């Protein structure tokens, strides 16, 4: 038997997909037309002749007229996207649910209250709380909804409205009473009125915790406690062309882990999930909690990352900004981890060899985290740690250069330019700083590894839209923020595939169409790299392939 003959005797079933074009994201072989799959992984990439070296099987013609890319990678989102749809959507922008229904955005506080009244009238259990999400008062002139406003919907039924940022919440008087919050509750973030009583606005997680304690799973970021939420999340992601997505705040509870294994273990579950342990929510167990979960990793479930949140939300005025602070004179935001505690908080996870993903919206938060990482590496050197700044919206060139020197990555919240760019321009930070927000192009120029993300459910889970946001830098009103920072489309597509995979330490498994990686593809009728830029934001996804299995999106 010759060497060539031995190569044709390949065990296992082989499927060869033929496409009009395959964008591989592999610089050594950027374009192909055929890809062979065996045992859920890529066996060969190239043309028809390249396939014959491995198999004589006839190609599958299903995708012959389609364009394939690596399955899209959402490096910062939350399973919460699948759980939120059991509550009432009251956001400013239109949003499509996992069932395909389009929920119209609400443009006035009155419209928000009316949708709540409709939901209240439809409820049959008089004691069940009414929960809503997506609200963002920065889009409305005047004061935000407070408890007495929401009381107009009901004075007896507890009501909680989670902001779009998920860093704030507004509740009515009945919910304040149910949660045991009053003027004597000594928790930072409970906003008090001139009378010394709570207004119903709760800022950040400590202030919201009493509400979460009484409403249970509703509006909870701990969505892995619900198998239904995990499946809803998978459907939303698959419709967007995503084959790998994070749950970037997870408690890693025994029940949640069991649910994740159950859902992802089903052959029809359409994506891979990367949960990140959140020690601020669940401090018990420390690094061992992650290491233990990682022992149960499967092809579709990858434990390992750790998530920390250092500051809050810019549009919620809880992010930490450097001088001159907020444009409208509001006080600086909140520290969710005091800067003096960062090194000791991070050290056990860094020393255990785990990768940290660290939320820093404001540039002051970014600065103190860079200080902490530098001290951490002096105390405990590590090669290729890839600790990643998440959001990192206001970092300047000096901070990004420093992050590169420290061996870090950045995952920019590019959708923020579209959704809140106008608000930052006129209300939170002013024109100069708004024009340089989410500077992915600066990262590209200095060679800092970066990705782009949606932070779903904060904004829609749609990586092609996210890539458009970084490439166009256009706000919802049509203003271009920082034209010189528009990211080339090829780099934007790289950031939602191989770039995101790199920030997760999974570039050996996903992110490009290369031999040995998972056979994960996003399938399109049109070429995402060649369509006019403004078409990219709403380019339909024909389907996906996960481990060689085809998942067709609804027409």
C-alpha positions in Angstrom: 0.0 0.0 0.0 1.4 3.4 -1.0 1.4 6.5 1.3 -1.3 8.0 -0.9 -3.5 4.9 -0.7 -3.2 4.9 3.1 -4.5 8.4 3.2 -7.7 7.4 1.4 -8.5 4.8 4.0 -10.0 7.2 6.5 -12.1 5.8 9.3 -15.4 7.4 10.3 -17.9 9.2 8.2 -16.6 12.1 6.1 -18.8 14.9 4.7 -17.5 17.4 2.2 -19.3 20.7 2.1 -18.9 22.7 -1.2 -19.7 26.4 -1.2 -19.5 29.3 -3.6 -16.9 30.8 -1.3 -15.4 30.0 2.1 -13.9 32.9 4.1 -11.5 31.0 6.3 -9.9 33.8 8.4 -6.7 31.8 7.9 -4.1 34.2 6.4 -2.2 31.2 5.0 -5.3 30.2 3.0 -7.9 33.0 3.1 -10.4 31.6 0.6 -11.6 28.1 -0.3 -14.5 26.3 -1.9 -14.6 22.9 -0.1 -14.3 21.8 3.5 -14.2 18.1 4.6 -15.6 17.2 8.0 -15.1 14.1 10.1 -16.0 13.5 13.8 -17.2 17.1 14.1 -13.9 18.6 13.1 -12.4 20.0 10.0 -10.5 17.3 8.1 -9.4 19.3 5.0 -9.9 22.8 3.5 -9.3 23.9 -0.2 -10.7 22.9 -3.5 -12.1 19.7 -5.0 -8.7 18.2 -5.6 -7.6 18.8 -2.1 -10.6 16.7 -0.8 -9.6 13.7 -2.9 -6.5 13.2 -0.9 -8.7 12.3 2.1 -11.9 10.9 0.7 -13.7 9.9 -2.5 -17.1 10.8 -1.0 -19.2 13.1 -3.3 -19.6 16.6 -1.9 -22.7 17.7 -0.2 -24.4 20.2 -2.6 -26.7 21.8 0.1 -24.5 24.9 0.4 -23.1 25.1 -3.2 -24.5 28.6 -3.8 -23.7 29.9 -0.2 -20.9 31.8 1.4 -19.3 30.3 4.5 -17.4 31.9 7.3 -16.2 30.5 10.6 -19.0 30.3 13.1 -19.3 33.7 14.7 -18.0 34.0 18.2 -19.7 36.3 20.8 -17.1 36.9 23.4 -19.2 38.9 25.8 -22.8 38.1 26.3 -25.0 36.4 28.9 -27.4 33.5 29.1 -29.7 36.2 30.6 -30.7 37.0 27.0 -32.6 33.7 27.0 -34.3 34.4 30.4 -35.3 38.0 29.9 -38.2 37.2 27.5 -40.3 35.8 30.4 -40.4 39.5 31.5 -41.9 42.5 29.7 -39.6 44.3 27.2 -39.8 48.1 27.7 -36.6 49.2 25.8 -36.2 52.2 23.6 -35.1 50.2 20.5 -36.9 47.5 18.6 -35.9 44.0 19.7 -36.7 40.5 18.3 -37.3 37.7 20.7 -36.3 34.0 20.5 -39.7 33.2 18.9 -39.0 35.8 16.1 -41.6 38.3 17.4 -40.5 41.9 17.0 -41.1 44.1 20.0 -41.5 47.8 19.1 -39.2 50.1 21.0 -40.9 52.6 23.4 -40.1 56.3 22.9 -41.7 57.9 25.9 -42.1 57.1 29.6 -45.9 57.1 29.1 -45.5 54.3 26.5 -43.4 52.3 29.1 -46.1 52.7 31.7 -48.8 51.7 29.2 -47.0 48.5 28.2 -46.7 47.7 31.9 -50.5 48.3 32.3 -51.2 45.9 29.4 -49.0 43.3 31.1 -50.7 43.9 34.5 -54.2 43.5 33.0 -53.1 40.1 31.5 -51.8 38.7 34.8 -54.1 36.2 36.6 -52.0 35.8 39.8 -52.6 38.8 42.0 -49.5 38.1 44.1 -47.0 37.6 41.3 -44.5 40.5 40.7 -44.6 42.2 37.4 -41.1 42.3 35.9 -39.8 44.3 33.0 -36.5 45.0 31.4 -34.7 47.2 28.8 -35.7 50.6 30.3 -33.2 53.4 29.8 -34.2 56.9 31.1 -31.2 58.6 29.4 -33.3 58.7 26.2 -36.1 60.6 27.9 -36.1 64.3 28.9 -36.8 65.0 32.6 -36.6 62.8 35.6 -36.6 59.0 35.3 -39.6 56.9 36.5 -39.6 56.7 40.3 -41.8 54.6 42.6 -44.8 56.9 42.7 -44.8 56.9 38.8 -44.8 53.1 38.7 -47.5 53.0 41.4 -49.8 54.4 38.7 -49.6 50.9 37.2 -50.4 49.2 40.5 -50.1 50.1 44.1 -50.5 46.5 45.3 -48.5 44.4 42.8 -44.7 44.6 43.3 -43.1 45.9 40.0 -39.4 45.9 39.1 -38.0 47.4 35.9 -34.4 46.5 35.1 -32.5 49.1 33.1 -31.0 48.2 29.7 -27.5 48.3 31.3 -28.6 45.8 34.0 -26.7 48.0 36.5 -29.8 49.9 37.7 -33.4 49.1 38.5 -36.6 51.1 39.2 -39.3 49.7 41.5 -42.6 50.7 42.8 -43.7 51.2 46.4 -45.0 47.7 46.8 -41.7 46.2 45.7 -39.8 48.4 48.1 -42.0 47.1 50.9 -41.6 43.5 49.7 -37.8 43.8 49.5 -37.6 45.5 52.9 -36.0 48.7 51.6 -36.7 51.9 53.4 -34.9 55.1 54.5 -32.9 53.2 57.1 -31.5 50.6 54.7 -27.8 51.3 54.8 -26.7 50.1 51.3 -24.8 52.1 48.8 -26.8 52.7 45.6 -30.3 53.0 47.2 -31.2 56.5 46.0 -33.0 58.6 48.6 -35.3 61.6 47.9 -35.3 64.9 49.8 -37.6 63.3 52.3 -35.0 60.7 53.2 -37.1 57.9 51.7 -36.1 55.6 48.7 -37.1 57.0 45.3 -37.4 53.5 43.8 -34.1 53.8 41.9 -31.5 51.2 42.8 -28.0 51.5 41.5 -25.7 48.5 41.1 -26.0 45.0 42.5 -25.8 45.5 46.2 -28.7 47.9 46.1 -30.7 45.6 43.8 -29.9 42.4 45.8 -32.9 42.7 48.2 -35.2 42.8 45.2 -33.5 39.8 43.6 -33.8 37.9 46.9 -37.7 38.2 46.8 -38.3 37.8 43.0 -36.1 34.6 42.6 -35.1 33.8 39.1 -37.0 36.6 37.4 -34.6 39.2 35.8 -31.7 37.2 37.2 -28.4 37.0 35.5 -28.2 33.4 36.9 -30.0 32.1 33.8 -28.3 28.7 33.8 -30.7 27.8 36.6 -33.3 27.5 33.8 -33.1 25.0 31.1 -35.7 26.9 29.1 -33.5 30.1 29.3 -30.5 28.1 28.0 -32.5 26.9 25.0 -33.9 30.3 24.3 -30.4 31.7 24.4 -29.1 29.1 22.0 -31.9 29.9 19.5 -31.2 33.6 19.6 -27.5 33.1 19.1 -28.0 30.6 16.2 -30.3 33.0 14.4 -27.4 35.5 14.5 -24.9 33.1 13.0 -23.2 32.5 16.4 -21.7 29.0 17.1 -19.8 29.9 20.3 -21.0 32.3 23.0 -20.1 33.2 26.5 -22.1 33.5 29.6 -19.9 36.1 31.2 -21.4 36.0 34.6 -22.1 32.6 36.0 -22.4 31.2 39.6 -21.3 27.7 38.6 -23.9 26.2 40.9 -24.4 22.4 40.9 -27.9 22.9 39.4 -26.8 25.4 36.9 -23.9 23.3 35.8 -26.2 20.3 35.4 -28.6 22.3 33.3 -25.8 23.5 31.0 -24.6 19.9 30.6 -28.1 18.7 29.9 -28.9 21.4 27.3 -25.5 21.5 25.5 -25.4 17.7 25.5 -28.5 17.5 23.4 -27.6 16.9 19.7 -30.0 19.7 18.6 -28.5 22.4 20.9 -27.1 24.7 18.3 -24.1 26.5 20.0 -21.1 26.0 22.3 -21.2 27.9 25.6 -18.3 29.4 27.6 -19.4 30.2 31.2 -17.3 32.6 33.3 -17.4 32.3 37.0 -18.3 35.5 38.9 -16.7 35.5 42.3 -18.3 38.8 43.3 -21.7 37.1 43.1 -20.6 33.8 44.5 -17.4 34.0 46.5 -17.5 30.5 47.8 -15.1 28.0 46.3 -12.7 30.4 44.7 -10.4 29.1 41.9 -11.1 25.5 42.8 -14.8 26.1 41.8 -13.6 26.9 38.3 -11.0 24.2 38.1 -13.5 21.6 39.3 -16.0 22.6 36.7 -13.4 22.6 34.0 -12.8 18.9 34.6 -16.2 18.3 33.1 -15.6 20.3 29.9 -17.1 18.9 26.7 -17.0 19.9 23.1 -20.0 22.2 23.6 -19.3 23.4 27.2 -16.0 25.1 28.0 -15.5 26.3 31.6 -12.4 28.3 32.6 -12.8 32.1 32.4 -13.4 34.3 35.5 -15.3 37.6 35.4 -14.9 40.6 37.6 -16.8 43.9 37.5 -14.9 47.0 38.7 -17.3 49.9 37.8 -20.8 50.4 36.4 -22.5 51.9 33.4 -21.6 55.2 31.7 -25.2 56.0 30.7 -26.3 55.1 34.2 -23.7 57.5 35.6 -22.2 54.6 37.7 -19.0 54.1 35.7 -15.8 55.7 37.0 -14.4 58.4 34.7 -11.1 60.3 35.0 -11.0 64.1 35.1 -13.1 66.1 34.1 -15.7 63.5 35.0 -19.3 63.6 33.7 -20.2 66.2 31.2 -23.3 67.3 33.1 -21.6 67.6 36.5 -23.0 64.4 38.0 -20.9 62.8 40.6 -18.5 60.1 39.6 -19.7 56.5 39.6 -19.4 53.6 42.0 -16.5 51.2 42.6 -17.9 47.6 42.6 -14.4 46.5 43.8 -12.5 49.2 45.7 -9.2 49.9 43.9 -7.1 49.1 47.0 -8.6 45.5 47.0 -8.0 44.7 43.3 -4.6 42.9 43.6 -5.7 40.7 46.5 -9.0 40.0 44.8 -7.4 39.0 41.5 -4.4 37.1 42.9 -5.9 33.7 43.7 -7.3 33.3 40.3 -4.3 34.6 38.5 -2.0 32.3 40.5 -4.2 29.3 39.7 -3.5 29.9 36.0 -7.0 31.1 35.2 -7.9 33.9 32.7 -9.7 36.9 34.0 -12.2 39.1 32.1 -12.5 42.4 33.8 -15.3 44.9 33.2 -14.1 48.5 33.0 -16.4 51.0 31.3 -14.8 54.2 32.5 -11.2 55.2 31.9 -10.5 55.6 35.6 -11.6 52.0 36.1 -9.3 50.9 33.3 -6.4 52.8 34.9 -6.7 51.2 38.3 -7.0 47.7 36.7 -3.9 48.2 34.7 -2.1 49.3 37.9 -3.4 46.1 39.5 -2.4 43.8 36.7 1.1 45.3 36.7 1.5 44.6 40.4 0.1 41.2 40.0 2.6 40.2 37.3 5.4 41.6 39.4 4.3 39.4 42.3 3.4 36.3 40.2 4.8 36.4 36.7 2.8 34.5 34.0 3.3 34.0 30.3 0.3 34.3 28.0 -2.3 35.0 30.7 -4.5 37.0 28.3 -6.4 38.8 31.0 -9.0 40.8 29.1 -10.5 44.2 29.6 -14.2 44.0 28.8 -16.0 47.0 27.4 -13.0 49.3 28.0 -15.0 52.0 26.3 -13.0 55.1 27.2 -9.4 53.8 27.1 -7.0 56.1 25.4 -3.9 55.2 23.3 -1.6 55.2 26.3 -3.8 52.8 28.2 -4.1 50.5 25.3 -0.4 50.5 24.7 0.1 49.7 28.4 -2.4 46.8 28.1 -0.4 45.4 25.2 2.8 45.6 27.2 1.2 43.7 30.0 0.1 40.9 27.7 -3.6 41.7 27.9 -6.5 41.7 25.4 -9.5 44.0 25.0 -13.1 43.2 24.0 -14.8 46.5 23.0 -18.5 47.1 23.4 -18.8 48.5 19.8 -22.7 48.4 19.9 -22.4 51.2 22.4 -21.5 53.7 19.7 -24.9 53.2 18.0 -27.1 52.8 21.0 -25.7 55.4 23.4 -23.2 57.5 21.3 -25.6 60.4 21.0 -26.2 60.4 24.8 -22.5 60.4 25.5 -22.0 63.2 23.0 -24.5 65.5 24.6 -25.2 64.2 28.1 -22.5 62.1 29.8 -19.0 62.9 28.4 -19.2 65.5 25.7 -18.0 65.5 22.1 -14.2 65.0 22.6 -14.5 61.8 24.6 -17.6 60.5 22.8 -15.6 60.7 19.5 -12.9 58.3 20.8 -15.1 55.8 22.6 -14.6 52.1 21.9 -11.4 52.7 19.9 -10.9 49.3 18.3 -9.0 50.9 15.4 -6.4 52.2 17.9 -5.9 48.6 19.2 -5.5 47.4 15.6 -2.8 50.0 14.9 -0.7 49.1 18.0 -1.2 45.3 17.6 -3.2 44.8 20.8 -5.4 41.6 20.4 -9.0 42.6 20.5 -12.6 41.5 19.9 -16.0 43.1 19.6 -19.2 42.2 21.5 -22.8 43.0 22.1 -23.1 42.3 25.9 -26.5 40.8 25.1 -29.1 41.2 26.6 -27.8 44.8 27.0 -28.0 45.2 23.2 -29.0 42.8 20.5 -26.9 39.7 19.9 -25.9 40.1 16.3 -22.1 40.0 15.6 -22.5 41.3 12.1 -24.3 44.4 13.5 -21.5 44.7 16.0 -18.9 44.6 13.2 -20.8 47.3 11.4 -20.8 49.5 14.5 -17.0 49.3 14.7 -16.6 49.9 11.0 -19.1 52.7 10.6 -19.1 54.3 14.1 -22.5 55.8 13.4 -25.0 56.6 16.2 -28.7 56.0 16.0 -29.2 59.6 14.9 -26.7 59.2 12.0 -23.8 61.1 13.6 -20.3 59.6 12.9 -18.2 59.5 16.1 -14.5 59.6 15.4 -14.4 58.9 11.6 -10.6 58.4 11.8 -11.3 55.4 14.1 -13.5 53.5 11.7 -12.2 49.9 11.7 -11.5 48.2 8.3 -14.3 45.7 7.6 -11.8 42.8 7.3 -10.6 43.5 10.8 -14.1 43.9 12.1 -15.0 40.4 10.8 -11.7 39.0 12.3 -12.7 40.5 15.6 -16.0 38.6 15.7 -14.4 35.3 14.7 -10.7 34.6 15.4 -10.2 37.7 17.4 -12.9 36.8 19.9 -11.7 33.2 20.0 -8.2 34.5 21.0 -9.6 36.5 23.9 -11.2 33.2 25.1 -8.0 31.2 24.7 -9.9 29.0 22.2 -8.2 30.0 18.9 -6.9 26.4 18.6 -10.6 25.2 18.4 -12.7 27.9 16.8 -12.6 31.2 14.9 -11.2 30.1 11.6 -11.8 27.4 9.0 -8.6 25.3 9.6 -7.8 21.6 9.8 -8.3 20.3 13.3 -10.7 22.9 14.5 -14.4 22.4 15.2 -16.5 22.3 12.0 -18.4 25.4 12.9 -19.6 27.7 10.1 -22.0 30.7 9.6 -23.8 30.4 6.3 -24.9 33.4 4.1 -26.5 34.0 0.7 -24.1 37.0 0.3 -20.5 37.6 1.1 -20.2 39.5 4.4 -16.7 40.8 3.3 -18.0 42.2 0.0 -21.4 43.6 0.6 -21.8 47.4 1.0 -21.0 48.3 4.6 -24.5 49.5 5.4 -25.9 46.2 4.3 -23.7 44.3 6.7 -25.7 45.5 9.8 -28.8 43.6 8.7 -27.3 40.8 6.5 -29.6 37.7 6.9 -28.1 34.5 8.2 -29.1 31.5 6.1 -28.0 29.0 8.8 -25.1 27.6 10.8 -23.1 24.4 11.0 -22.0 23.2 14.4 -19.6 20.3 14.5 -20.6 19.4 10.9 -24.3 19.5 11.7 -26.4 21.9 9.7 -28.9 24.2 11.5 -31.2 26.0 9.1 -32.5 29.5 10.2 -36.2 30.1 9.6 -36.9 31.8 6.3 
